[in-house]
């Protein structure tokens, strides 16, 4: 059953976090592995599956550019290996439809946006790296499709600028706290930034794009109010993928999905009310009892009344209020004290 994603683009508190499995480069250049990964994500608890729509010319322009701090690897060569070719998309969307799960993508060019529109995508993702590419942001926003926006490396002002561009077309936005470090070490996860985003963007649901090497950050984000959790997903850590060090396995995805539901249920609504399971327990509160025989007209005192379980007579909270009052009739020891017995 497909998730009703539209409701996540309207600010609400009582939403179970959505789990997004990001395939990214974890297909390792194999279409069959790509489709198997989609199947596995659907099987192991993903609510949505995301891919990346680009070929090298959608991201870079010159085959001679080196990647700084990456052993002088050519950026064109990197994206040639990591790309999800356009020709794979037809079978991917066909499979997702068969599995009854929502598949969407991050487009990295205007060409990619137009291509995905032909696939009738329900929403778009904007990568942290493209948050300041206002030309691309405007193109995506102009489709009036809902947008999930990652905020890695972005200042508060940059996020606001991007959001303002989108809002010229619509208000269907989810912001994801993100640290664009691969993998993200625990001391840099900065999950409290979720609370900061909630403070500054009051009418937008906030989530997490988690690039750590396990599911701890993802789970920890739920009590902070994350409505969406995105994790890179890989069939096996043995695969030689660029993204394997910050991707989770099928088993981890299943655990994340299960724990997310349980933690969300445990959070509740914060209201002060007696839960159904407490209805039995409340009978074991204390009430007021006589501890000696009390004669008619005798004053109630600390010597002849005290508080015990269960809650049969007057609540123990009235103990001090009834001290000094007189018994209307004789009261035997170990008798619950009711208002009808005193005056």
C-alpha positions, 0 to 999 in steps of 0.5 A, spaced: 500 500 500 502 506 497 503 511 503 499 518 502 505 522 501 501 529 500 499 529 508 507 530 509 507 536 506 502 539 511 505 541 517 503 536 523 505 533 529 502 526 529 505 523 523 509 517 523 516 518 520 517 516 513 523 511 511 526 513 504 531 508 502 536 512 497 539 507 492 544 512 489 550 509 486 549 502 490 547 499 483 555 499 482 553 500 474 549 494 474 542 495 472 540 488 474 543 490 481 539 496 481 532 493 480 534 488 485 536 493 490 529 497 489 525 490 490 529 489 497 528 496 499 521 495 498 521 488 502 525 491 508 520 496 510 522 502 506 516 507 505 519 511 499 525 509 494 529 514 491 534 514 486 538 519 482 537 522 475 543 524 472 548 522 467 555 526 467 553 532 463 548 533 468 553 535 473 559 537 470 562 540 464 569 538 463 572 531 463 579 534 465 577 537 472 580 533 478 576 532 484 579 536 490 582 531 496 580 525 492 586 522 490 586 527 483 580 523 481 577 526 475 570 528 476 567 526 470 569 519 471 566 519 478 559 520 475 560 516 469 561 510 474 556 513 479 550 515 474 543 512 474 542 512 466 536 515 464 535 508 460 534 504 466 528 509 469 523 506 465 524 499 468 525 502 475 518 506 475 515 499 472 517 495 478 516 500 483 509 500 480 508 493 481 511 493 488 506 498 490 511 503 492 513 510 491 519 511 487 522 518 486 528 522 484 533 527 485 534 531 478 541 534 477 539 538 471 533 541 467 533 535 462 532 531 468 526 534 471 523 534 464 525 527 463 522 525 470 515 529 469 514 524 463 515 518 468 509 522 472 513 523 479 509 525 485 515 529 488 522 531 487 528 531 492 533 537 491 540 535 494 544 539 499 549 540 493 544 544 489 541 548 494 544 554 492 543 552 484 537 557 484 536 556 476 535 548 478 531 550 484 526 554 480 525 549 475 523 544 480 519 548 484 515 551 477 513 544 476 509 545 483 510 538 485 512 537 492 519 538 494 524 534 499 530 539 500 536 537 504 540 542 507 547 539 508 553 545 508 547 550 508 547 556 512 540 559 515 540 564 510 541 559 504 536 555 506 531 561 507 533 563 500 532 557 497 525 556 501 523 563 498 524 561 491 520 554 492 514 558 495 513 563 489 510 557 486 508 552 492 508 551 500 509 543 499 516 543 502 519 538 507 526 540 510 531 535 511 537 536 516 543 533 513 551 533 514 554 532 507 560 528 510 561 521 508 560 518 513 558 523 518 562 521 525 557 521 531 560 528 534 558 531 527 551 529 526 548 535 530 541 532 531 539 538 535 539 542 528 532 539 527 530 543 533 533 549 530 530 548 523 523 547 527 524 553 530 525 557 524 521 554 519 514 553 523 510 551 518 514 546 515 515 538 517 523 537 518 526 530 517 533 527 517 538 525 511 543 521 515 550 519 512 552 516 518 555 509 518 549 505 522 542 507 524 543 510 531 542 517 528 536 516 524 533 513 531 535 518 535 532 523 530 525 521 532 524 524 539 526 530 536 520 530 531 523 528 524 518 526 520 522 523 514 528 519 515 533 518 509 538 513 509 542 510 503 541 503 502 545 497 499 544 490 498 551 488 501 557 491 504 561 487 500 559 491 494 564 496 491 560 502 491 562 509 492 557 509 498 557 503 501 561 506 508 554 510 509 549 505 507 545 500 511 543 493 509 537 490 508 537 487 515 539 494 518 533 497 514 528 492 517 530 494 524 530 501 522 523 501 520 520 496 525 524 501 531 521 507 527 514 505 528 515 503 535 518 509 537 513 513 534 508 509 538 512 510 544 512 518 544 504 519 544 501 526 544 504 528 551 497 530 554 496 528 561 490 523 561 489 516 564 491 511 559 487 504 558 492 500 561 492 505 567 485 504 568 486 497 572 493 500 576 489 506 578 485 502 583 491 501 587 492 508 589 491 510 596 485 512 600 483 514 607 482 508 612 480 508 620 486 505 624 482 504 630 475 504 632 472 511 632 466 513 636 460 517 633 462 525 634 470 523 635 474 527 631 479 524 626 486 525 627 493 522 625 492 517 631 485 514 628 486 514 620 491 513 615 492 512 608 493 505 605 491 501 598 487 500 595 483 506 592 476 504 596 475 510 600 476 518 600 483 519 596 489 520 600 490 527 597 484 529 602 487 526 608 489 533 611 482 536 609 479 531 614 483 532 620 479 535 625 472 533 622 467 529 626 465 522 625 457 522 624 457 515 627 461 509 630 466 507 625 470 500 626 477 500 625 480 498 618 474 501 615 474 506 608 473 513 610 467 516 605 465 523 606 458 520 608 461 518 615 464 525 617 461 531 618 
